[in-house]
């Protein structure tokens, strides 16, 4: 059975049948462009590279909390250290936090680039 799965994965003519197009209407490709920003996490200067869509979500979270994006990032950094002892991939954590925020139902307008 494993051989069947491996054989299917190697079949170059096999195409996935997608019923619901994952691209939203008028998809803005600039949202997928990575952007590096210098940030200060609890007093420590570092650089964070995220796709523009995540910076937009972070801006929305910051606005809803009446604070800066740096304050949101510092809060996440501090809380992950206190609750879980830290994280190896901070940018990955930020992406997951952003998606979790959206799944919570607070959908911002992400069309800004």
Beta strands, then each sheet from edge to edge (+ up, - down):
strand 1: 34-41
strand 2: 44-51
sheet 1: 1+ 2-
end
